[in-house]
């Protein structure tokens, strides 16, 4: 059985890894014009590379805060200072729009992803996670299936939707361990502390100790799309310049490098 302490450590680790920002109130200016980017955890590696490329090209620094889209949206609601929000699903961007936190007319959705089942490298096997898959046999009595929190974290929401669509949710719900972000779920599988996990294909691609066991049918869940918007009151020249870079040709090459679907 998955040690509960390990789950808590993984969740805590993600909380510490996320940049802590002091709330200012939406639209309130920071001390300088350095863009602050709130981005879904699954964008970490790609955005870090894009940020480096942008700084190398322009000399302009960029600050990132990576976490679950749900957590970032709530931080924006609480007044945390950010310039751009990049979400892993439409739901949390719609939330920030409804709260008048982000600028709807700036929305772009340049990339997408796919949903995969992963296993630790030393126990991995190929399976087909479709409507006929034997989850009971796969997980056994005490197996754990980790993913993002299924009521808030986009990866977990997609996972529950896919399993429900395939008629498999009831068979697996007792085995689900929800984490605070998709990267926390990935970490548990990498350490061999879960039987399997449901993450994005791009997360699996950057992990050294997991393998993709199978890919969920695209028809089993809504398209996995990443909307970006500028935060209200932060449409400065520096922010708009980096926002444009996020969808430019150099950024697109980086997205492809990490396995994102470029739309």
N, C-alpha and C positions, 0 to 999 in steps of 0.2 A: 504493500500500500504506500502511496505517496506520502512522505512525512509532511505533516502540516507545517512544521517549522521551515522546511525548504520553500514551501509556497509563500510563506510570509516573508522570508528573506528575499525571494525574487521580486515580490511586490515592493518591498521597502527599497531594494536596490534601484528599481526604476524611478521611485520617487526621488531618491537622492540624485540620480543621474540627470534628472530634468532641471534645467536652469530655474532657480527661484527668482522671481521678479516681484518688486514691490508695487502694489496697485497704485495707479495714478488717476483712474477715471478715464472713460473713453474720450479720445480726442485731445487729452491734455498732453502738452509737449514734454519731451524728455530733455535732459541737459544738453544732448547733442543730437545730430541727425542720423545716427547710425541705425539702419533698419534692424528691427527685431522681428524674427520670423517664428511664429508658432506653427509647428509642423507635426503631422502624424508620425508616430514612432517608426512606422515602416518606411518613411522617407529619409531616415537618418543618414545612411551612407551616401545616397544620391545627392541630398541637399548639402552635405558637408563638402563633397567634391565640387558641386556647383558654386558654393560659397567661396571655396579656395580659387576656383577659376575666375570668378568675378573680381575678387580682391587682387589677384595677380594681374588682371587686365586693367583695372580701374584705380587700384589703390584704396578703394572704399571697403571698409570692414563691414561685416554682417554678423549679427548675433542670432543664434538659434536656440530654441527651446523645444525639445522633442518629448512627446508624451502621447497618450491616447487622445484622439480627437475630442472625445467627450470631456476629458479633464481640461483640455485647452479651451474649449468653448465656455466651460464654467469659469475658468480663470478670466477670460475676456469679460464675462458677465460681471465678475467681481471687480473689474477695473484694472486688471493687469495690463501693463504697457506693451503693446505689440503693434507692428506695422502691417504685417501680412499674416493671414491665417490660411493654412493648407490642410484640408481635412481629408480623411480616408473614406468618407462617404458623404452623400448629399444631405443626410438627416441633420448632421451637426452644423453644416453651413447654413441650412435653412433655419436652424435655431438661432444662429447669430444674426441672420438677416431679420428674423421676426422680432428680435430684441433690439434692432437698430444699432447693431454693433459693427457690422461690416457693410461695405458699399456694394449693393446688389449689381449695379451696372458695371462693376469691374470683374465679375465672375468669369473665370476661364476654367476649362476642365481638360487639361492637356494630356493626362495619362490615365491608364487603367491597370488592372492586375487580375490575377486568377487565384482561386482558393484551392489549397492542397492539403493533403494528409501527410504528415511527416512522422518518422520514427527515428530512434537512435540508430546510428550507423551499424552497430554490432548486432542489432536485432531486426533490421529493416528487411522488408519483403514487399514485393509488388502486389497491390490489391486494386480493386475497382470499387470506390466508394459510391455505389449507385443504389437504386431502390432494392436490389436483390442481395446486397452485401450483408454477410452474417456478422453484425457487430457484437453479438453476445459471444460468439466463438472467438472473435478477434480480441476482445478486451478481457474475456474471462470473468471470474467473479470479482476480482479486486483491481482490475486494470483502470488506469486513469487516462482520460482524454482531456488535454488542456487546450484552452483557447482564451481569447479575451472574454471579459465579463459579457454574458449574452444579452444583458439588458441595456448596455451602454457603450461598450467598446466596439467599434465597427467590425473588427475581425470576428468577434464573438457573435455579433448580430448576424453577420453573413453566415457564420457557421450554423447557428440555430435555424435560420431560414432555410438553408440547404438541407439540413437533416430533417426538418419538418416537411419540406416539399417532397423529400424522398420517402416519407413515411417511417423515418428511423429515429425521430426524436425520443419517443417513449422508450426505445430500446437502449438509448445511451445517456439519458439525462441524469441518471444516478451516478454515472461515471465522470461527468463533466467537472473539471476544476477551472474556474474562471480566474483570470489574472487581470491586472490593471492596464496592461497593454499587450499587443501582439508580441513584442520583443521579450516580455517576461515569460510568455508561453514558450517561445522558441528556446529560451535559456533553460527551462526545465527539461525539455526534451533533449537538448544538447548534453545535459548532465546525466541523462539516463534516469531521471526521476519521474518520468511519466511513460506510459506505454506508447502514446502517440499524441500528436497535437494537430490542430487545424490552424494554419497560418496562411499568409500570402506566399505565392511562389517566389517573390523577390526576397522574402525573409529566408526561405529555405536555401536560396542560392548563395547567400553570404555566410552560411553556417558551415563550420568544418566537421561537425560531428552528428549531422542528421542527413537523412536521405528522404526524397519524396517517394512515398509509398503509392500515391495515386492522386489524381486531380478530380475535384468535384465537377459534375456536369455544369456547364455555364447556365443551362436552363433551370438549375435548382436554386438560384439566388439572383437578385438584381445585379446588373453590371457593376463591377467594382471600379468606381471612378473617383478621381481626386480633384475636387473643386478648390480653386484658390481665389481669395478675395483680399482686397486692401481693407484694412480696418478703418472705420469711420474717423475722420479727423487726422488721419496719418498719410494722406495722399500727397506727400512732399515729393520734390524732385528726386531725392535719393531713393525713396521707397518706390516710386514709379519706375525708375531706371532698373532697379533690381527685379521688380515684378515683371518687367518686359524681358529681362534676361532669363527668368525662370521658364519662359516659353520659347526662347530663341533657339537657333540651331546648335549652339554649343551645349546647352542644357539638354536638348533632345538627344544628343549623342550619349550623354551621361545616363539619361533614363534608360536608353536601350542597353547600355553596358550592364546595368543592374537588373535587366529583365522586365522593365515596365513596358506596357503596351502604349505606344505613343499614338494619340488620337489626332 
